[in-house]
Amino acid sequence: MNTPAVTGTSPSRFRTLLIEIALAMGGFGIGTGEFAIMGLMPNVAQDLGVTEPQVGHLISTYALGVVVGAPILAILGAQLFRRQLLILLMVFYALGNLASSMASNYETLLIFRFIAGLPHGAYFGVAALVAASLVPANQRAKAVSRVMMGLTLALLLGNPLATLMGQSLDWRYAFGFVGVISVVTVLLVALFLPKDPTEERHSPLGEIRAFNRPQIWLALGIGAVGFAGLFAVFSYLAPILLEVTRVDPVWIPAALVVFGLGGFVGNIVGGWIFDRLQFRAVGVILICSAAVLAVFPSTTASLPVMLVACFMIAMMVALSPGLQTHLMDVATGAQTLAAASHHAAFNVANALGPWLGGMAITAGFGWQSTGYVGAATAFAGFLIFLVAWSSRPRDPEAACEAA
């Protein structure tokens, strides 16, 4: 199914481009805010007088904020126009990051990182719905991928820039930078995205009732389990390079850039392939990802080969625009809640992958065993996909009406 257009008449291509840029700017800010702490662990630890593992808890706390905030804010904002909700969410995100930049101690920063994570999932969910509403039905996944490009650009450019800023000035400037990007996003959305008085809205209780469908939960399960493989490898990439590949630490930022580039390309490919194969694309991406992850441990002895493998693993980001678009098809009446919960599910994957990878490493299987762990979770996601595929309603309208 297609979502209603933002305005009574379809916007021009140029106006659509401006709206997509505004939405992607928000994704760039959110992605930079989420990942910046990873490159500034030593700086934050030294300044606040805590250990680096304690700084790692700031990442987990942010992810917890995403998981908690995505469904709650989506439900509370269900009666608002999407334009209003996007603006409020980005104001919320700006305040959370500006507050983080002024935190006086570790405990305060922990609270502010949780608060900053709350609007993350709801913003991406609503932004995806808006992007899909601007284009014909057979181009929705590509439109979603263009908006999500902001997140992949954060990995490629935003995170290194924030890290450089934090190292050369102070780690607080990185979060201040994210706050400024968020304010710019608010201005761009207010300027370019018109309010549609005819836009269909739902009551919070209606969203909750409509959310209770097997296809929605299966799609979220695919994201939470299947996508964990990427994080299982990404989280331990630095020690793998140092302990297994045995390269100079200077290669770690280079590997992160390669990973970011793979995510950028994967995001574009994901939108393209879903618009052609529809839900089947999710299965194709998962099985290909499982194969690449299974091969990864054998590539860690050679830096050039490993970098190619990192690029291929990062292309697993292709899963995101397809699953996001699929949720729009099966979640009529609960689109805002389902779209936001999609990002909560991916943050569950962000927690699950490193945890399972850490268990394998602790058990003595070696750093590179994270590839096998990732392959197992990707294949588990593929099994969930098979259940979703076999139980899907054959009639597209039935998919929208089934409860």
C-alpha positions as CSV (number, residue, x, y, z in Angstrom):
1,M,0.0,0.0,0.0
2,N,1.1,3.6,-0.5
3,T,0.9,6.2,2.2
4,P,-0.9,9.4,1.5
5,A,0.9,12.3,0.1
6,V,2.1,15.1,2.3
7,T,0.1,17.6,0.4
8,G,-3.1,17.5,-1.5
9,T,-1.0,17.5,-4.8
10,S,2.3,15.8,-5.3
11,P,5.2,18.1,-4.6
12,S,7.6,18.9,-7.4
13,R,10.9,16.9,-7.7
14,F,12.8,19.9,-6.5
15,R,10.5,20.3,-3.5
16,T,10.8,16.6,-2.8
17,L,14.5,16.8,-2.9
18,L,14.6,19.7,-0.4
19,I,12.3,17.7,2.0
20,E,14.5,14.7,1.7
21,I,17.7,16.7,2.4
22,A,16.0,18.2,5.5
23,L,15.0,14.8,6.8
24,A,18.5,13.3,5.9
25,M,20.1,16.2,7.8
26,G,18.3,15.0,11.0
27,G,19.5,11.5,10.3
28,F,23.1,12.8,10.0
29,G,22.8,14.6,13.3
30,I,21.3,11.6,15.1
31,G,23.9,9.2,13.6
32,T,26.7,11.4,14.6
33,G,25.3,11.8,18.1
34,E,24.9,8.0,18.5
35,F,28.4,7.0,17.3
36,A,30.6,10.0,18.4
37,I,31.2,8.6,21.8
38,M,33.0,5.6,20.3
39,G,35.9,7.6,19.1
40,L,36.1,9.7,22.2
41,M,36.2,7.1,24.9
42,P,39.7,8.0,26.2
43,N,38.9,11.7,26.2
44,V,35.6,11.3,28.1
45,A,37.2,8.8,30.6
46,Q,40.1,11.1,31.4
47,D,38.0,14.2,31.8
48,L,35.3,12.6,34.0
49,G,37.7,10.3,35.9
50,V,36.1,7.0,34.9
51,T,37.2,3.9,33.1
52,E,36.7,3.3,29.4
53,P,34.3,0.4,30.1
54,Q,32.2,2.9,32.1
55,V,32.2,5.2,29.1
56,G,30.9,2.2,27.1
57,H,27.9,2.2,29.3
58,L,27.0,5.6,27.9
59,I,26.5,3.9,24.5
60,S,24.3,1.2,26.1
61,T,22.3,3.8,27.9
62,Y,21.7,5.7,24.7
63,A,20.6,2.5,23.0
64,L,18.2,1.8,25.9
65,G,16.8,5.3,25.4
66,V,16.1,4.5,21.8
67,V,14.3,1.2,22.7
68,V,12.2,2.9,25.3
69,G,11.5,6.1,23.5
70,A,10.6,4.8,20.1
71,P,7.3,3.2,20.9
72,I,6.3,5.6,23.7
73,L,6.9,8.8,21.7
74,A,5.3,7.3,18.5
75,I,2.2,6.5,20.5
76,L,2.1,9.9,22.2
77,G,2.6,11.7,18.9
78,A,0.1,9.6,16.9
79,Q,-2.4,12.4,16.9
80,L,0.0,15.1,15.7
81,F,0.7,16.0,12.1
82,R,4.0,14.4,11.0
83,R,5.6,17.8,10.4
84,Q,4.8,18.9,14.0
85,L,6.1,15.6,15.4
86,L,9.3,15.8,13.4
87,I,10.0,19.3,14.7
88,L,9.3,18.4,18.3
89,L,11.5,15.3,18.1
90,M,14.4,17.2,16.7
91,V,14.0,20.0,19.3
92,F,14.0,17.2,21.9
93,Y,17.2,15.7,20.4
94,A,18.9,19.1,20.2
95,L,18.2,19.7,23.9
96,G,19.5,16.2,24.9
97,N,22.8,16.7,23.1
98,L,23.3,20.3,24.2
99,A,22.7,19.1,27.8
100,S,25.2,16.3,27.3
101,S,27.8,18.8,26.2
102,M,27.4,20.6,29.5
103,A,27.3,17.5,31.8
104,S,29.3,18.2,35.0
105,N,30.0,14.5,35.9
106,Y,29.6,10.9,34.7
107,E,26.2,10.3,36.4
108,T,24.7,13.4,34.8
109,L,26.0,12.5,31.4
110,L,24.6,9.0,31.8
111,I,21.1,10.5,32.3
112,F,21.5,13.0,29.4
113,R,22.6,10.2,27.0
114,F,19.5,8.2,27.9
115,I,17.3,11.3,27.3
116,A,19.1,12.0,24.0
117,G,18.3,8.5,22.8
118,L,14.5,8.8,23.4
119,P,13.5,10.6,20.1
120,H,15.9,8.7,17.9
121,G,13.6,5.9,16.7
122,A,10.5,8.0,16.5
123,Y,12.3,10.5,14.3
124,F,13.5,8.0,11.8
125,G,10.2,6.2,11.7
126,V,8.2,9.4,11.0
127,A,10.8,10.6,8.5
128,A,10.6,7.3,6.6
129,L,6.8,7.6,6.4
130,V,7.1,11.2,5.1
131,A,9.7,10.2,2.5
132,A,7.5,7.3,1.3
133,S,4.5,9.6,1.0
134,L,6.3,11.8,-1.5
135,V,6.8,9.3,-4.3
136,P,4.9,6.6,-6.2
137,A,4.5,3.2,-4.5
138,N,7.2,1.5,-6.6
139,Q,9.8,4.0,-5.4
140,R,9.2,4.1,-1.7
141,A,12.1,2.0,-0.6
142,K,14.5,4.2,-2.6
143,A,13.0,7.3,-1.0
144,V,13.4,5.8,2.4
145,S,17.1,4.9,1.6
146,R,17.7,8.5,0.5
147,V,16.5,9.8,3.9
148,M,18.5,7.1,5.8
149,M,21.6,8.2,3.8
150,G,22.0,10.8,6.5
151,L,22.7,8.0,9.0
152,T,25.2,6.3,6.8
153,L,27.0,9.6,6.1
154,A,27.2,10.0,9.8
155,L,29.3,6.8,9.9
156,L,31.4,7.9,7.0
157,L,31.9,11.6,7.8
158,G,30.1,12.7,10.9
159,N,31.7,10.4,13.4
160,P,35.3,11.0,12.2
161,L,34.6,14.8,12.2
162,A,33.1,14.7,15.7
163,T,36.1,12.6,16.9
164,L,38.6,15.0,15.4
165,M,36.7,18.0,17.0
166,G,36.6,16.2,20.4
167,Q,40.3,15.3,20.3
168,S,41.5,18.7,19.2
169,L,39.2,20.8,21.3
170,D,37.1,19.0,23.9
171,W,34.7,16.0,23.7
172,R,31.9,18.4,24.7
173,Y,32.2,20.2,21.4
174,A,31.2,17.0,19.6
175,F,27.8,16.9,21.3
176,G,27.4,20.7,20.9
177,F,28.0,20.1,17.2
178,V,25.2,17.5,17.1
179,G,22.9,19.9,18.9
180,V,23.6,22.6,16.2
181,I,22.9,20.1,13.4
182,S,19.6,19.3,15.2
183,V,18.6,22.9,15.3
184,V,19.4,23.3,11.6
185,T,17.2,20.3,10.9
186,V,14.3,21.9,12.8
187,L,14.7,25.0,10.6
188,L,14.9,23.0,7.4
189,V,11.8,20.9,8.2
190,A,9.8,23.9,9.2
191,L,10.9,25.7,6.0
192,F,10.5,22.9,3.4
193,L,7.9,20.4,4.7
194,P,4.3,21.7,4.5
195,K,1.6,20.6,6.8
196,D,-1.2,18.6,5.2
197,P,-4.6,19.2,6.8
198,T,-5.9,16.1,5.1
199,E,-3.2,13.8,6.6
200,E,-4.7,10.7,8.3
201,R,-3.9,10.5,12.0
202,H,-4.7,7.9,14.6
203,S,-5.5,7.8,18.3
204,P,-2.8,6.3,20.6
205,L,-5.1,3.4,21.5
206,G,-5.8,2.8,17.9
207,E,-2.1,2.5,17.1
208,I,-1.6,0.0,19.9
209,R,-4.5,-2.1,18.8
210,A,-3.4,-2.1,15.1
211,F,0.1,-2.9,16.2
212,N,-0.9,-6.4,17.4
213,R,-0.3,-8.3,14.2
214,P,2.1,-11.3,13.6
215,Q,3.6,-9.8,10.4
216,I,4.7,-6.6,12.3
217,W,6.3,-8.6,15.1
218,L,8.0,-11.0,12.7
219,A,9.5,-8.0,10.8
220,L,10.8,-6.5,14.0
221,G,12.2,-9.9,14.9
222,I,14.1,-10.0,11.6
223,G,15.7,-6.7,12.4
224,A,16.5,-7.4,16.1
225,V,18.1,-10.9,15.4
226,G,19.2,-10.8,11.7
227,F,21.0,-7.4,11.9
228,A,22.9,-8.4,15.1
229,G,25.6,-9.9,13.0
230,L,26.8,-6.6,11.7
231,F,27.3,-5.3,15.2
232,A,28.9,-8.5,16.4
233,V,31.8,-7.7,14.0
234,F,31.8,-3.9,14.0
235,S,32.0,-3.7,17.8
236,Y,35.2,-5.8,17.9
237,L,36.8,-4.5,14.7
238,A,39.6,-2.5,16.4
239,P,40.9,-5.4,18.6
240,I,40.6,-7.8,15.6
241,L,42.8,-5.4,13.6
242,L,45.3,-5.1,16.4
243,E,45.4,-8.7,17.8
244,V,44.7,-10.8,14.8
245,T,45.6,-8.8,11.7
246,R,48.4,-7.2,13.7
247,V,48.4,-3.8,11.9
248,D,49.4,-0.4,13.2
249,P,46.6,1.4,15.1
250,V,46.6,4.1,12.4
251,W,44.7,1.6,10.2
252,I,41.7,1.5,12.6
253,P,40.2,4.9,11.4
254,A,40.8,3.7,7.8
255,A,38.9,0.5,8.5
256,L,36.0,2.5,10.0
257,V,35.9,4.6,6.9
258,V,35.7,1.5,4.7
259,F,32.9,0.2,7.0
260,G,31.1,3.5,6.7
261,L,31.4,3.5,2.9
262,G,30.0,-0.1,2.8
263,G,27.0,1.1,4.8
264,F,26.5,4.0,2.5
265,V,26.5,1.8,-0.6
266,G,24.4,-0.9,1.1
267,N,21.7,1.7,2.1
268,I,21.3,2.7,-1.6
269,V,21.4,-0.9,-2.8
270,G,18.8,-1.9,-0.2
271,G,16.2,0.6,-1.5
272,W,16.9,-0.3,-5.1
273,I,16.5,-4.1,-4.6
274,F,13.4,-3.9,-2.4
275,D,11.6,-1.8,-5.0
276,R,12.2,-4.6,-7.4
277,L,11.9,-7.8,-5.3
278,Q,9.7,-6.4,-2.5
279,F,9.7,-8.5,0.7
280,R,11.8,-11.3,-1.0
281,A,14.7,-8.8,-1.0
282,V,14.9,-9.1,2.8
283,G,15.6,-12.9,2.5
284,V,18.2,-12.4,-0.3
285,I,20.1,-9.8,1.8
286,L,20.1,-12.0,4.9
287,I,21.4,-15.1,3.2
288,C,24.1,-13.2,1.4
289,S,25.1,-11.5,4.7
290,A,25.3,-14.8,6.5
291,A,27.6,-16.1,3.8
292,V,29.9,-13.0,4.0
293,L,30.0,-13.1,7.8
294,A,30.9,-16.9,7.7
295,V,33.9,-16.1,5.4
296,F,35.0,-13.1,7.5
297,P,37.2,-15.1,10.0
298,S,39.3,-16.4,7.1
299,T,40.0,-12.9,5.9
300,T,41.5,-11.5,9.1
301,A,45.1,-12.5,8.3
302,S,45.4,-10.0,5.4
303,L,44.5,-6.4,5.8
304,P,43.5,-5.7,2.1
305,V,41.2,-8.8,2.1
306,M,39.8,-8.0,5.5
307,L,38.9,-4.4,4.3
308,V,37.0,-5.9,1.4
309,A,35.2,-8.2,3.8
310,C,34.4,-5.2,6.1
311,F,32.9,-3.3,3.2
312,M,30.7,-6.3,2.3
313,I,29.6,-6.9,5.8
314,A,28.6,-3.2,6.2
315,M,26.5,-3.5,3.1
316,M,24.1,-5.4,5.4
317,V,22.7,-2.0,6.1
318,A,20.7,-2.8,2.9
319,L,18.3,-4.6,5.2
320,S,17.1,-1.3,6.8
321,P,15.1,0.5,4.0
322,G,13.5,-2.8,2.9
323,L,12.3,-3.7,6.4
324,Q,11.2,-0.2,7.0
325,T,9.1,-0.2,3.8
326,H,7.7,-3.6,4.5
327,L,6.4,-2.4,7.9
328,M,4.5,0.4,6.1
329,D,2.7,-2.3,4.1
330,V,1.7,-4.5,7.0
331,A,1.1,-1.9,9.7
332,T,-1.9,0.1,8.5
333,G,-3.4,2.0,11.5
334,A,-0.1,1.7,13.4
335,Q,2.4,3.0,10.9
336,T,4.0,5.6,13.2
337,L,4.4,3.0,16.0
338,A,5.7,0.3,13.7
339,A,8.1,2.6,11.8
340,A,9.6,3.9,15.1
341,S,9.8,0.4,16.6
342,H,11.8,-0.7,13.6
343,H,14.7,1.4,14.9
344,A,14.1,0.1,18.4
345,A,14.6,-3.4,17.0
346,F,17.8,-2.4,15.3
347,N,19.1,-1.1,18.7
348,V,18.2,-4.4,20.2
349,A,20.5,-5.9,17.5
350,N,23.1,-3.3,18.5
351,A,23.1,-4.8,22.0
352,L,22.6,-8.5,21.1
353,G,25.4,-8.7,18.5
354,P,28.3,-7.4,20.8
355,W,27.0,-9.5,23.7
356,L,27.0,-12.8,21.7
357,G,30.3,-11.9,20.1
358,G,31.8,-11.2,23.6
359,M,30.6,-14.6,24.8
360,A,32.4,-16.4,21.9
361,I,35.6,-14.4,22.6
362,T,35.4,-15.1,26.3
363,A,34.9,-18.8,25.7
364,G,38.3,-18.8,23.9
365,F,37.2,-19.0,20.3
366,G,39.2,-15.9,19.3
367,W,38.4,-12.4,18.2
368,Q,37.6,-13.4,14.7
369,S,34.9,-15.8,15.9
370,T,32.5,-12.8,15.9
371,G,32.1,-13.5,12.1
372,Y,30.7,-17.0,12.9
373,V,28.4,-15.5,15.5
374,G,27.2,-12.9,13.0
375,A,26.6,-15.6,10.4
376,A,24.5,-17.5,12.9
377,T,22.3,-14.5,13.8
378,A,21.9,-13.5,10.1
379,F,20.8,-17.1,9.4
380,A,18.4,-17.0,12.4
381,G,17.0,-13.8,10.9
382,F,16.6,-15.6,7.6
383,L,14.6,-18.4,9.4
384,I,12.3,-15.7,10.9
385,F,11.9,-14.3,7.3
386,L,10.8,-17.7,6.1
387,V,8.1,-17.8,8.8
388,A,7.0,-14.3,7.8
389,W,7.0,-15.2,4.1
390,S,5.1,-18.4,4.5
391,S,2.4,-16.8,6.7
392,R,2.0,-13.6,4.7
393,P,-1.5,-12.9,3.4
394,R,-1.6,-13.4,-0.4
395,D,-3.9,-10.5,-0.9
396,P,-2.1,-7.1,-0.3
397,E,-5.3,-5.6,1.0
398,A,-5.6,-8.5,3.5
399,A,-2.2,-7.7,4.8
400,C,-3.4,-4.3,5.7
401,E,-6.6,-5.4,7.3
402,A,-5.5,-8.5,9.1
403,A,-5.4,-8.1,12.9
